[in-house]
Amino acid sequence: MTASGLIIFLLIGAIAGWLAGLIVRGFGFGLLGNIVVGIVGAFLAGWLLPMLGIGFSLGSPIVTSIVYAMIGAIVLLVLIGLIKRA
């Protein structure tokens, strides 16, 4: 992975984690936490969505990647919330 690819990867993770934190109220982990949540969410969505038969493209690969990562991050934050309540 090139340096620019790594920066884009981290930026997508940060944006997706931040958006997911806004959607799922009560979660905000700061910049580093949002990056981690976004990256883990991207891996989660990359595994979960194809298993459910869900696939889409929004024209731009960057926008599609952000939306995929955001969906995975939302699922991750909801799971974290359920575990914290138990």
PyMOL Python script that loads the backbone (N, CA, C, O; Angstrom):
from pymol import cmd

cmd.read_pdbstr("""\
ATOM      1  N   MET A   1       0.853  -1.168   0.000  1.00  0.00           N
ATOM      2  CA  MET A   1       0.000   0.000   0.000  1.00  0.00           C
ATOM      3  C   MET A   1       0.902   1.235   0.000  1.00  0.00           C
ATOM      4  O   MET A   1       1.867   1.330   0.758  1.00  0.00           O
ATOM      5  N   THR A   2       0.559   2.154  -0.858  1.00  0.00           N
ATOM      6  CA  THR A   2       1.335   3.381  -0.946  1.00  0.00           C
ATOM      7  C   THR A   2       0.937   4.331   0.184  1.00  0.00           C
ATOM      8  O   THR A   2      -0.057   4.106   0.873  1.00  0.00           O
ATOM      9  N   ALA A   3       1.705   5.371   0.362  1.00  0.00           N
ATOM     10  CA  ALA A   3       1.403   6.346   1.416  1.00  0.00           C
ATOM     11  C   ALA A   3       0.081   7.050   1.143  1.00  0.00           C
ATOM     12  O   ALA A   3      -0.698   7.283   2.067  1.00  0.00           O
ATOM     13  N   SER A   4      -0.179   7.389  -0.107  1.00  0.00           N
ATOM     14  CA  SER A   4      -1.452   8.051  -0.426  1.00  0.00           C
ATOM     15  C   SER A   4      -2.626   7.094  -0.233  1.00  0.00           C
ATOM     16  O   SER A   4      -3.701   7.512   0.197  1.00  0.00           O
ATOM     17  N   GLY A   5      -2.432   5.826  -0.544  1.00  0.00           N
ATOM     18  CA  GLY A   5      -3.483   4.833  -0.319  1.00  0.00           C
ATOM     19  C   GLY A   5      -3.790   4.670   1.165  1.00  0.00           C
ATOM     20  O   GLY A   5      -4.950   4.525   1.553  1.00  0.00           O
ATOM     21  N   LEU A   6      -2.761   4.694   1.983  1.00  0.00           N
ATOM     22  CA  LEU A   6      -2.953   4.589   3.425  1.00  0.00           C
ATOM     23  C   LEU A   6      -3.687   5.812   3.976  1.00  0.00           C
ATOM     24  O   LEU A   6      -4.554   5.685   4.841  1.00  0.00           O
ATOM     25  N   ILE A   7      -3.340   6.979   3.480  1.00  0.00           N
ATOM     26  CA  ILE A   7      -4.015   8.207   3.925  1.00  0.00           C
ATOM     27  C   ILE A   7      -5.493   8.171   3.539  1.00  0.00           C
ATOM     28  O   ILE A   7      -6.352   8.535   4.343  1.00  0.00           O
ATOM     29  N   ILE A   8      -5.793   7.736   2.324  1.00  0.00           N
ATOM     30  CA  ILE A   8      -7.189   7.633   1.882  1.00  0.00           C
ATOM     31  C   ILE A   8      -7.932   6.613   2.732  1.00  0.00           C
ATOM     32  O   ILE A   8      -9.078   6.845   3.117  1.00  0.00           O
ATOM     33  N   PHE A   9      -7.291   5.486   3.028  1.00  0.00           N
ATOM     34  CA  PHE A   9      -7.879   4.440   3.858  1.00  0.00           C
ATOM     35  C   PHE A   9      -8.230   4.986   5.244  1.00  0.00           C
ATOM     36  O   PHE A   9      -9.327   4.746   5.748  1.00  0.00           O
ATOM     37  N   LEU A  10      -7.308   5.712   5.852  1.00  0.00           N
ATOM     38  CA  LEU A  10      -7.545   6.289   7.176  1.00  0.00           C
ATOM     39  C   LEU A  10      -8.608   7.386   7.123  1.00  0.00           C
ATOM     40  O   LEU A  10      -9.417   7.514   8.042  1.00  0.00           O
ATOM     41  N   LEU A  11      -8.606   8.163   6.066  1.00  0.00           N
ATOM     42  CA  LEU A  11      -9.601   9.225   5.911  1.00  0.00           C
ATOM     43  C   LEU A  11     -11.006   8.650   5.754  1.00  0.00           C
ATOM     44  O   LEU A  11     -11.956   9.158   6.349  1.00  0.00           O
ATOM     45  N   ILE A  12     -11.137   7.604   4.962  1.00  0.00           N
ATOM     46  CA  ILE A  12     -12.437   6.947   4.801  1.00  0.00           C
ATOM     47  C   ILE A  12     -12.893   6.382   6.133  1.00  0.00           C
ATOM     48  O   ILE A  12     -14.065   6.508   6.487  1.00  0.00           O
ATOM     49  N   GLY A  13     -11.985   5.761   6.881  1.00  0.00           N
ATOM     50  CA  GLY A  13     -12.330   5.226   8.202  1.00  0.00           C
ATOM     51  C   GLY A  13     -12.772   6.309   9.162  1.00  0.00           C
ATOM     52  O   GLY A  13     -13.728   6.126   9.916  1.00  0.00           O
ATOM     53  N   ALA A  14     -12.075   7.445   9.136  1.00  0.00           N
ATOM     54  CA  ALA A  14     -12.425   8.550  10.034  1.00  0.00           C
ATOM     55  C   ALA A  14     -13.791   9.123   9.687  1.00  0.00           C
ATOM     56  O   ALA A  14     -14.598   9.378  10.581  1.00  0.00           O
ATOM     57  N   ILE A  15     -14.060   9.329   8.410  1.00  0.00           N
ATOM     58  CA  ILE A  15     -15.346   9.885   7.991  1.00  0.00           C
ATOM     59  C   ILE A  15     -16.475   8.925   8.318  1.00  0.00           C
ATOM     60  O   ILE A  15     -17.511   9.336   8.840  1.00  0.00           O
ATOM     61  N   ALA A  16     -16.281   7.645   8.015  1.00  0.00           N
ATOM     62  CA  ALA A  16     -17.321   6.656   8.289  1.00  0.00           C
ATOM     63  C   ALA A  16     -17.578   6.522   9.786  1.00  0.00           C
ATOM     64  O   ALA A  16     -18.732   6.438  10.206  1.00  0.00           O
ATOM     65  N   GLY A  17     -16.532   6.500  10.588  1.00  0.00           N
ATOM     66  CA  GLY A  17     -16.697   6.409  12.040  1.00  0.00           C
ATOM     67  C   GLY A  17     -17.382   7.635  12.613  1.00  0.00           C
ATOM     68  O   GLY A  17     -18.220   7.517  13.507  1.00  0.00           O
ATOM     69  N   TRP A  18     -17.033   8.815  12.105  1.00  0.00           N
ATOM     70  CA  TRP A  18     -17.653  10.061  12.563  1.00  0.00           C
ATOM     71  C   TRP A  18     -19.138  10.084  12.205  1.00  0.00           C
ATOM     72  O   TRP A  18     -19.972  10.432  13.041  1.00  0.00           O
ATOM     73  N   LEU A  19     -19.472   9.716  10.966  1.00  0.00           N
ATOM     74  CA  LEU A  19     -20.881   9.686  10.550  1.00  0.00           C
ATOM     75  C   LEU A  19     -21.675   8.670  11.359  1.00  0.00           C
ATOM     76  O   LEU A  19     -22.805   8.940  11.767  1.00  0.00           O
ATOM     77  N   ALA A  20     -21.084   7.504  11.589  1.00  0.00           N
ATOM     78  CA  ALA A  20     -21.772   6.486  12.383  1.00  0.00           C
ATOM     79  C   ALA A  20     -21.985   6.973  13.814  1.00  0.00           C
ATOM     80  O   ALA A  20     -23.029   6.705  14.409  1.00  0.00           O
ATOM     81  N   GLY A  21     -21.013   7.681  14.366  1.00  0.00           N
ATOM     82  CA  GLY A  21     -21.154   8.239  15.709  1.00  0.00           C
ATOM     83  C   GLY A  21     -22.256   9.275  15.787  1.00  0.00           C
ATOM     84  O   GLY A  21     -22.908   9.409  16.823  1.00  0.00           O
ATOM     85  N   LEU A  22     -22.476  10.016  14.695  1.00  0.00           N
ATOM     86  CA  LEU A  22     -23.571  10.984  14.657  1.00  0.00           C
ATOM     87  C   LEU A  22     -24.925  10.290  14.560  1.00  0.00           C
ATOM     88  O   LEU A  22     -25.905  10.729  15.163  1.00  0.00           O
ATOM     89  N   ILE A  23     -24.968   9.207  13.798  1.00  0.00           N
ATOM     90  CA  ILE A  23     -26.232   8.493  13.594  1.00  0.00           C
ATOM     91  C   ILE A  23     -26.621   7.706  14.835  1.00  0.00           C
ATOM     92  O   ILE A  23     -27.778   7.735  15.252  1.00  0.00           O
ATOM     93  N   VAL A  24     -25.665   7.006  15.425  1.00  0.00           N
ATOM     94  CA  VAL A  24     -25.928   6.229  16.643  1.00  0.00           C
ATOM     95  C   VAL A  24     -25.603   7.144  17.818  1.00  0.00           C
ATOM     96  O   VAL A  24     -24.438   7.319  18.175  1.00  0.00           O
ATOM     97  N   ARG A  25     -26.618   7.713  18.401  1.00  0.00           N
ATOM     98  CA  ARG A  25     -26.446   8.711  19.472  1.00  0.00           C
ATOM     99  C   ARG A  25     -25.704   8.117  20.665  1.00  0.00           C
ATOM    100  O   ARG A  25     -25.850   6.939  20.993  1.00  0.00           O
ATOM    101  N   GLY A  26     -24.907   8.969  21.302  1.00  0.00           N
ATOM    102  CA  GLY A  26     -24.227   8.566  22.514  1.00  0.00           C
ATOM    103  C   GLY A  26     -22.850   7.979  22.292  1.00  0.00           C
ATOM    104  O   GLY A  26     -22.183   7.588  23.249  1.00  0.00           O
ATOM    105  N   PHE A  27     -22.414   7.911  21.046  1.00  0.00           N
ATOM    106  CA  PHE A  27     -21.105   7.346  20.766  1.00  0.00           C
ATOM    107  C   PHE A  27     -20.237   8.382  20.079  1.00  0.00           C
ATOM    108  O   PHE A  27     -20.602   8.921  19.035  1.00  0.00           O
ATOM    109  N   GLY A  28     -19.113   8.649  20.659  1.00  0.00           N
ATOM    110  CA  GLY A  28     -18.106   9.510  20.078  1.00  0.00           C
ATOM    111  C   GLY A  28     -16.785   9.099  20.683  1.00  0.00           C
ATOM    112  O   GLY A  28     -16.609   9.168  21.900  1.00  0.00           O
ATOM    113  N   PHE A  29     -15.873   8.679  19.869  1.00  0.00           N
ATOM    114  CA  PHE A  29     -14.627   8.138  20.380  1.00  0.00           C
ATOM    115  C   PHE A  29     -13.428   9.005  20.051  1.00  0.00           C
ATOM    116  O   PHE A  29     -12.290   8.582  20.250  1.00  0.00           O
ATOM    117  N   GLY A  30     -13.659  10.207  19.554  1.00  0.00           N
ATOM    118  CA  GLY A  30     -12.546  11.056  19.154  1.00  0.00           C
ATOM    119  C   GLY A  30     -12.026  10.633  17.801  1.00  0.00           C
ATOM    120  O   GLY A  30     -12.526   9.674  17.212  1.00  0.00           O
ATOM    121  N   LEU A  31     -11.030  11.335  17.304  1.00  0.00           N
ATOM    122  CA  LEU A  31     -10.526  11.086  15.953  1.00  0.00           C
ATOM    123  C   LEU A  31      -9.964   9.680  15.798  1.00  0.00           C
ATOM    124  O   LEU A  31     -10.329   8.971  14.861  1.00  0.00           O
ATOM    125  N   LEU A  32      -9.089   9.270  16.697  1.00  0.00           N
ATOM    126  CA  LEU A  32      -8.476   7.946  16.591  1.00  0.00           C
ATOM    127  C   LEU A  32      -9.514   6.842  16.759  1.00  0.00           C
ATOM    128  O   LEU A  32      -9.490   5.845  16.038  1.00  0.00           O
ATOM    129  N   GLY A  33     -10.422   7.023  17.710  1.00  0.00           N
ATOM    130  CA  GLY A  33     -11.481   6.032  17.909  1.00  0.00           C
ATOM    131  C   GLY A  33     -12.401   5.930  16.711  1.00  0.00           C
ATOM    132  O   GLY A  33     -12.817   4.835  16.334  1.00  0.00           O
ATOM    133  N   ASN A  34     -12.727   7.080  16.104  1.00  0.00           N
ATOM    134  CA  ASN A  34     -13.573   7.071  14.913  1.00  0.00           C
ATOM    135  C   ASN A  34     -12.894   6.359  13.750  1.00  0.00           C
ATOM    136  O   ASN A  34     -13.544   5.642  12.989  1.00  0.00           O
ATOM    137  N   ILE A  35     -11.588   6.559  13.616  1.00  0.00           N
ATOM    138  CA  ILE A  35     -10.846   5.863  12.560  1.00  0.00           C
ATOM    139  C   ILE A  35     -10.918   4.355  12.782  1.00  0.00           C
ATOM    140  O   ILE A  35     -11.169   3.593  11.848  1.00  0.00           O
ATOM    141  N   VAL A  36     -10.697   3.934  14.016  1.00  0.00           N
ATOM    142  CA  VAL A  36     -10.740   2.502  14.324  1.00  0.00           C
ATOM    143  C   VAL A  36     -12.131   1.940  14.085  1.00  0.00           C
ATOM    144  O   VAL A  36     -12.275   0.884  13.470  1.00  0.00           O
ATOM    145  N   VAL A  37     -13.164   2.640  14.566  1.00  0.00           N
ATOM    146  CA  VAL A  37     -14.539   2.177  14.364  1.00  0.00           C
ATOM    147  C   VAL A  37     -14.860   2.112  12.870  1.00  0.00           C
ATOM    148  O   VAL A  37     -15.494   1.160  12.417  1.00  0.00           O
ATOM    149  N   GLY A  38     -14.430   3.111  12.107  1.00  0.00           N
ATOM    150  CA  GLY A  38     -14.674   3.121  10.668  1.00  0.00           C
ATOM    151  C   GLY A  38     -13.969   1.993   9.942  1.00  0.00           C
ATOM    152  O   GLY A  38     -14.547   1.376   9.046  1.00  0.00           O
ATOM    153  N   ILE A  39     -12.726   1.715  10.316  1.00  0.00           N
ATOM    154  CA  ILE A  39     -11.966   0.644   9.659  1.00  0.00           C
ATOM    155  C   ILE A  39     -12.546  -0.717  10.014  1.00  0.00           C
ATOM    156  O   ILE A  39     -12.734  -1.560   9.137  1.00  0.00           O
ATOM    157  N   VAL A  40     -12.829  -0.936  11.287  1.00  0.00           N
ATOM    158  CA  VAL A  40     -13.439  -2.201  11.698  1.00  0.00           C
ATOM    159  C   VAL A  40     -14.819  -2.340  11.051  1.00  0.00           C
ATOM    160  O   VAL A  40     -15.210  -3.429  10.629  1.00  0.00           O
ATOM    161  N   GLY A  41     -15.546  -1.231  10.979  1.00  0.00           N
ATOM    162  CA  GLY A  41     -16.845  -1.234  10.314  1.00  0.00           C
ATOM    163  C   GLY A  41     -16.733  -1.584   8.845  1.00  0.00           C
ATOM    164  O   GLY A  41     -17.585  -2.295   8.311  1.00  0.00           O
ATOM    165  N   ALA A  42     -15.698  -1.099   8.184  1.00  0.00           N
ATOM    166  CA  ALA A  42     -15.492  -1.420   6.771  1.00  0.00           C
ATOM    167  C   ALA A  42     -15.257  -2.912   6.582  1.00  0.00           C
ATOM    168  O   ALA A  42     -15.809  -3.520   5.665  1.00  0.00           O
ATOM    169  N   PHE A  43     -14.437  -3.502   7.449  1.00  0.00           N
ATOM    170  CA  PHE A  43     -14.214  -4.945   7.370  1.00  0.00           C
ATOM    171  C   PHE A  43     -15.489  -5.716   7.672  1.00  0.00           C
ATOM    172  O   PHE A  43     -15.791  -6.709   7.010  1.00  0.00           O
ATOM    173  N   LEU A  44     -16.235  -5.260   8.670  1.00  0.00           N
ATOM    174  CA  LEU A  44     -17.501  -5.902   9.034  1.00  0.00           C
ATOM    175  C   LEU A  44     -18.488  -5.837   7.879  1.00  0.00           C
ATOM    176  O   LEU A  44     -19.121  -6.839   7.547  1.00  0.00           O
ATOM    177  N   ALA A  45     -18.626  -4.666   7.261  1.00  0.00           N
ATOM    178  CA  ALA A  45     -19.542  -4.515   6.134  1.00  0.00           C
ATOM    179  C   ALA A  45     -19.067  -5.325   4.925  1.00  0.00           C
ATOM    180  O   ALA A  45     -19.884  -5.900   4.207  1.00  0.00           O
ATOM    181  N   GLY A  46     -17.765  -5.372   4.699  1.00  0.00           N
ATOM    182  CA  GLY A  46     -17.219  -6.156   3.592  1.00  0.00           C
ATOM    183  C   GLY A  46     -17.479  -7.636   3.749  1.00  0.00           C
ATOM    184  O   GLY A  46     -17.533  -8.361   2.756  1.00  0.00           O
ATOM    185  N   TRP A  47     -17.640  -8.097   4.965  1.00  0.00           N
ATOM    186  CA  TRP A  47     -17.946  -9.496   5.227  1.00  0.00           C
ATOM    187  C   TRP A  47     -19.461  -9.733   5.271  1.00  0.00           C
ATOM    188  O   TRP A  47     -19.956 -10.713   4.714  1.00  0.00           O
ATOM    189  N   LEU A  48     -20.193  -8.829   5.938  1.00  0.00           N
ATOM    190  CA  LEU A  48     -21.613  -9.038   6.213  1.00  0.00           C
ATOM    191  C   LEU A  48     -22.510  -8.755   5.008  1.00  0.00           C
ATOM    192  O   LEU A  48     -23.391  -9.558   4.700  1.00  0.00           O
ATOM    193  N   LEU A  49     -22.307  -7.646   4.331  1.00  0.00           N
ATOM    194  CA  LEU A  49     -23.210  -7.265   3.242  1.00  0.00           C
ATOM    195  C   LEU A  49     -23.236  -8.270   2.090  1.00  0.00           C
ATOM    196  O   LEU A  49     -24.324  -8.592   1.613  1.00  0.00           O
ATOM    197  N   PRO A  50     -22.094  -8.782   1.617  1.00  0.00           N
ATOM    198  CA  PRO A  50     -22.167  -9.804   0.558  1.00  0.00           C
ATOM    199  C   PRO A  50     -22.862 -11.092   1.019  1.00  0.00           C
ATOM    200  O   PRO A  50     -23.522 -11.764   0.227  1.00  0.00           O
ATOM    201  N   MET A  51     -22.707 -11.430   2.310  1.00  0.00           N
ATOM    202  CA  MET A  51     -23.394 -12.626   2.820  1.00  0.00           C
ATOM    203  C   MET A  51     -24.906 -12.447   2.802  1.00  0.00           C
ATOM    204  O   MET A  51     -25.652 -13.413   2.643  1.00  0.00           O
ATOM    205  N   LEU A  52     -25.353 -11.206   2.967  1.00  0.00           N
ATOM    206  CA  LEU A  52     -26.784 -10.907   2.928  1.00  0.00           C
ATOM    207  C   LEU A  52     -27.273 -10.640   1.507  1.00  0.00           C
ATOM    208  O   LEU A  52     -28.461 -10.399   1.295  1.00  0.00           O
ATOM    209  N   GLY A  53     -26.369 -10.680   0.540  1.00  0.00           N
ATOM    210  CA  GLY A  53     -26.728 -10.437  -0.849  1.00  0.00           C
ATOM    211  C   GLY A  53     -26.935  -8.974  -1.172  1.00  0.00           C
ATOM    212  O   GLY A  53     -27.624  -8.634  -2.134  1.00  0.00           O
ATOM    213  N   ILE A  54     -26.338  -8.104  -0.366  1.00  0.00           N
ATOM    214  CA  ILE A  54     -26.486  -6.665  -0.573  1.00  0.00           C
ATOM    215  C   ILE A  54     -25.209  -6.128  -1.209  1.00  0.00           C
ATOM    216  O   ILE A  54     -24.114  -6.303  -0.673  1.00  0.00           O
ATOM    217  N   GLY A  55     -25.358  -5.492  -2.325  1.00  0.00           N
ATOM    218  CA  GLY A  55     -24.231  -4.871  -2.995  1.00  0.00           C
ATOM    219  C   GLY A  55     -24.730  -3.687  -3.791  1.00  0.00           C
ATOM    220  O   GLY A  55     -25.800  -3.747  -4.396  1.00  0.00           O
ATOM    221  N   PHE A  56     -23.976  -2.631  -3.794  1.00  0.00           N
ATOM    222  CA  PHE A  56     -24.398  -1.444  -4.516  1.00  0.00           C
ATOM    223  C   PHE A  56     -23.192  -0.607  -4.878  1.00  0.00           C
ATOM    224  O   PHE A  56     -22.103  -0.773  -4.328  1.00  0.00           O
ATOM    225  N   SER A  57     -23.411   0.292  -5.812  1.00  0.00           N
ATOM    226  CA  SER A  57     -22.386   1.248  -6.206  1.00  0.00           C
ATOM    227  C   SER A  57     -23.053   2.607  -6.327  1.00  0.00           C
ATOM    228  O   SER A  57     -24.134   2.732  -6.901  1.00  0.00           O
ATOM    229  N   LEU A  58     -22.407   3.611  -5.787  1.00  0.00           N
ATOM    230  CA  LEU A  58     -22.957   4.962  -5.825  1.00  0.00           C
ATOM    231  C   LEU A  58     -22.241   5.835  -6.847  1.00  0.00           C
ATOM    232  O   LEU A  58     -22.294   7.062  -6.766  1.00  0.00           O
ATOM    233  N   GLY A  59     -21.585   5.213  -7.792  1.00  0.00           N
ATOM    234  CA  GLY A  59     -20.873   5.958  -8.836  1.00  0.00           C
ATOM    235  C   GLY A  59     -19.410   6.142  -8.507  1.00  0.00           C
ATOM    236  O   GLY A  59     -18.546   5.650  -9.233  1.00  0.00           O
ATOM    237  N   SER A  60     -19.119   6.835  -7.435  1.00  0.00           N
ATOM    238  CA  SER A  60     -17.745   7.079  -7.024  1.00  0.00           C
ATOM    239  C   SER A  60     -17.286   5.980  -6.062  1.00  0.00           C
ATOM    240  O   SER A  60     -17.972   5.695  -5.080  1.00  0.00           O
ATOM    241  N   PRO A  61     -16.143   5.365  -6.329  1.00  0.00           N
ATOM    242  CA  PRO A  61     -15.647   4.327  -5.419  1.00  0.00           C
ATOM    243  C   PRO A  61     -15.398   4.838  -4.002  1.00  0.00           C
ATOM    244  O   PRO A  61     -15.582   4.097  -3.037  1.00  0.00           O
ATOM    245  N   ILE A  62     -14.981   6.096  -3.871  1.00  0.00           N
ATOM    246  CA  ILE A  62     -14.713   6.665  -2.545  1.00  0.00           C
ATOM    247  C   ILE A  62     -16.019   6.784  -1.763  1.00  0.00           C
ATOM    248  O   ILE A  62     -16.086   6.394  -0.597  1.00  0.00           O
ATOM    249  N   VAL A  63     -17.052   7.322  -2.401  1.00  0.00           N
ATOM    250  CA  VAL A  63     -18.346   7.486  -1.728  1.00  0.00           C
ATOM    251  C   VAL A  63     -18.921   6.127  -1.365  1.00  0.00           C
ATOM    252  O   VAL A  63     -19.449   5.946  -0.268  1.00  0.00           O
ATOM    253  N   THR A  64     -18.823   5.170  -2.279  1.00  0.00           N
ATOM    254  CA  THR A  64     -19.310   3.820  -1.998  1.00  0.00           C
ATOM    255  C   THR A  64     -18.564   3.214  -0.823  1.00  0.00           C
ATOM    256  O   THR A  64     -19.177   2.577   0.033  1.00  0.00           O
ATOM    257  N   SER A  65     -17.254   3.401  -0.766  1.00  0.00           N
ATOM    258  CA  SER A  65     -16.453   2.878   0.350  1.00  0.00           C
ATOM    259  C   SER A  65     -16.855   3.522   1.671  1.00  0.00           C
ATOM    260  O   SER A  65     -16.936   2.842   2.694  1.00  0.00           O
ATOM    261  N   ILE A  66     -17.105   4.821   1.655  1.00  0.00           N
ATOM    262  CA  ILE A  66     -17.519   5.513   2.880  1.00  0.00           C
ATOM    263  C   ILE A  66     -18.866   4.985   3.355  1.00  0.00           C
ATOM    264  O   ILE A  66     -19.051   4.749   4.549  1.00  0.00           O
ATOM    265  N   VAL A  67     -19.810   4.796   2.433  1.00  0.00           N
ATOM    266  CA  VAL A  67     -21.140   4.302   2.818  1.00  0.00           C
ATOM    267  C   VAL A  67     -21.048   2.871   3.346  1.00  0.00           C
ATOM    268  O   VAL A  67     -21.679   2.545   4.352  1.00  0.00           O
ATOM    269  N   TYR A  68     -20.274   2.016   2.685  1.00  0.00           N
ATOM    270  CA  TYR A  68     -20.076   0.647   3.176  1.00  0.00           C
ATOM    271  C   TYR A  68     -19.487   0.665   4.584  1.00  0.00           C
ATOM    272  O   TYR A  68     -19.988  -0.012   5.482  1.00  0.00           O
ATOM    273  N   ALA A  69     -18.430   1.439   4.769  1.00  0.00           N
ATOM    274  CA  ALA A  69     -17.779   1.517   6.081  1.00  0.00           C
ATOM    275  C   ALA A  69     -18.717   2.099   7.123  1.00  0.00           C
ATOM    276  O   ALA A  69     -18.702   1.665   8.275  1.00  0.00           O
ATOM    277  N   MET A  70     -19.529   3.068   6.744  1.00  0.00           N
ATOM    278  CA  MET A  70     -20.470   3.673   7.684  1.00  0.00           C
ATOM    279  C   MET A  70     -21.527   2.662   8.112  1.00  0.00           C
ATOM    280  O   MET A  70     -21.885   2.606   9.288  1.00  0.00           O
ATOM    281  N   ILE A  71     -22.027   1.868   7.181  1.00  0.00           N
ATOM    282  CA  ILE A  71     -23.007   0.834   7.529  1.00  0.00           C
ATOM    283  C   ILE A  71     -22.391  -0.160   8.510  1.00  0.00           C
ATOM    284  O   ILE A  71     -23.017  -0.523   9.506  1.00  0.00           O
ATOM    285  N   GLY A  72     -21.179  -0.595   8.229  1.00  0.00           N
ATOM    286  CA  GLY A  72     -20.503  -1.517   9.138  1.00  0.00           C
ATOM    287  C   GLY A  72     -20.227  -0.898  10.490  1.00  0.00           C
ATOM    288  O   GLY A  72     -20.347  -1.568  11.516  1.00  0.00           O
ATOM    289  N   ALA A  73     -19.856   0.383  10.506  1.00  0.00           N
ATOM    290  CA  ALA A  73     -19.583   1.072  11.770  1.00  0.00           C
ATOM    291  C   ALA A  73     -20.865   1.237  12.588  1.00  0.00           C
ATOM    292  O   ALA A  73     -20.832   1.133  13.814  1.00  0.00           O
ATOM    293  N   ILE A  74     -21.989   1.492  11.921  1.00  0.00           N
ATOM    294  CA  ILE A  74     -23.262   1.593  12.634  1.00  0.00           C
ATOM    295  C   ILE A  74     -23.607   0.260  13.276  1.00  0.00           C
ATOM    296  O   ILE A  74     -24.016   0.210  14.436  1.00  0.00           O
ATOM    297  N   VAL A  75     -23.443  -0.821  12.521  1.00  0.00           N
ATOM    298  CA  VAL A  75     -23.699  -2.158  13.077  1.00  0.00           C
ATOM    299  C   VAL A  75     -22.783  -2.406  14.273  1.00  0.00           C
ATOM    300  O   VAL A  75     -23.222  -2.926  15.299  1.00  0.00           O
ATOM    301  N   LEU A  76     -21.520  -2.038  14.141  1.00  0.00           N
ATOM    302  CA  LEU A  76     -20.565  -2.216  15.229  1.00  0.00           C
ATOM    303  C   LEU A  76     -20.964  -1.417  16.466  1.00  0.00           C
ATOM    304  O   LEU A  76     -20.918  -1.943  17.578  1.00  0.00           O
ATOM    305  N   LEU A  77     -21.354  -0.159  16.291  1.00  0.00           N
ATOM    306  CA  LEU A  77     -21.741   0.672  17.430  1.00  0.00           C
ATOM    307  C   LEU A  77     -23.017   0.167  18.093  1.00  0.00           C
ATOM    308  O   LEU A  77     -23.151   0.235  19.315  1.00  0.00           O
ATOM    309  N   VAL A  78     -23.947  -0.335  17.302  1.00  0.00           N
ATOM    310  CA  VAL A  78     -25.161  -0.911  17.885  1.00  0.00           C
ATOM    311  C   VAL A  78     -24.815  -2.152  18.700  1.00  0.00           C
ATOM    312  O   VAL A  78     -25.352  -2.345  19.791  1.00  0.00           O
ATOM    313  N   LEU A  79     -23.927  -2.989  18.186  1.00  0.00           N
ATOM    314  CA  LEU A  79     -23.497  -4.185  18.938  1.00  0.00           C
ATOM    315  C   LEU A  79     -22.779  -3.791  20.215  1.00  0.00           C
ATOM    316  O   LEU A  79     -23.006  -4.399  21.261  1.00  0.00           O
ATOM    317  N   ILE A  80     -21.919  -2.786  20.150  1.00  0.00           N
ATOM    318  CA  ILE A  80     -21.224  -2.315  21.351  1.00  0.00           C
ATOM    319  C   ILE A  80     -22.240  -1.811  22.372  1.00  0.00           C
ATOM    320  O   ILE A  80     -22.114  -2.090  23.564  1.00  0.00           O
ATOM    321  N   GLY A  81     -23.246  -1.069  21.909  1.00  0.00           N
ATOM    322  CA  GLY A  81     -24.298  -0.560  22.807  1.00  0.00           C
ATOM    323  C   GLY A  81     -25.075  -1.677  23.460  1.00  0.00           C
ATOM    324  O   GLY A  81     -25.413  -1.587  24.640  1.00  0.00           O
ATOM    325  N   LEU A  82     -25.365  -2.738  22.710  1.00  0.00           N
ATOM    326  CA  LEU A  82     -26.100  -3.875  23.273  1.00  0.00           C
ATOM    327  C   LEU A  82     -25.256  -4.610  24.320  1.00  0.00           C
ATOM    328  O   LEU A  82     -25.776  -5.057  25.342  1.00  0.00           O
ATOM    329  N   ILE A  83     -23.974  -4.729  24.060  1.00  0.00           N
ATOM    330  CA  ILE A  83     -23.087  -5.411  25.002  1.00  0.00           C
ATOM    331  C   ILE A  83     -22.933  -4.589  26.279  1.00  0.00           C
ATOM    332  O   ILE A  83     -22.905  -5.138  27.381  1.00  0.00           O
ATOM    333  N   LYS A  84     -22.832  -3.259  26.122  1.00  0.00           N
ATOM    334  CA  LYS A  84     -22.693  -2.401  27.301  1.00  0.00           C
ATOM    335  C   LYS A  84     -23.929  -2.463  28.184  1.00  0.00           C
ATOM    336  O   LYS A  84     -23.812  -2.384  29.407  1.00  0.00           O
ATOM    337  N   ARG A  85     -25.106  -2.602  27.594  1.00  0.00           N
ATOM    338  CA  ARG A  85     -26.343  -2.666  28.376  1.00  0.00           C
ATOM    339  C   ARG A  85     -26.498  -3.981  29.117  1.00  0.00           C
ATOM    340  O   ARG A  85     -27.119  -4.033  30.179  1.00  0.00           O
ATOM    341  N   ALA A  86     -25.939  -5.036  28.563  1.00  0.00           N
ATOM    342  CA  ALA A  86     -26.115  -6.369  29.169  1.00  0.00           C
ATOM    343  C   ALA A  86     -25.299  -6.539  30.427  1.00  0.00           C
ATOM    344  O   ALA A  86     -25.339  -7.599  31.051  1.00  0.00           O
TER     345      ALA A  86
END
""", "prot")
cmd.dss("prot")
cmd.show_as("cartoon", "prot")
cmd.util.cbc("prot")
cmd.orient("prot")
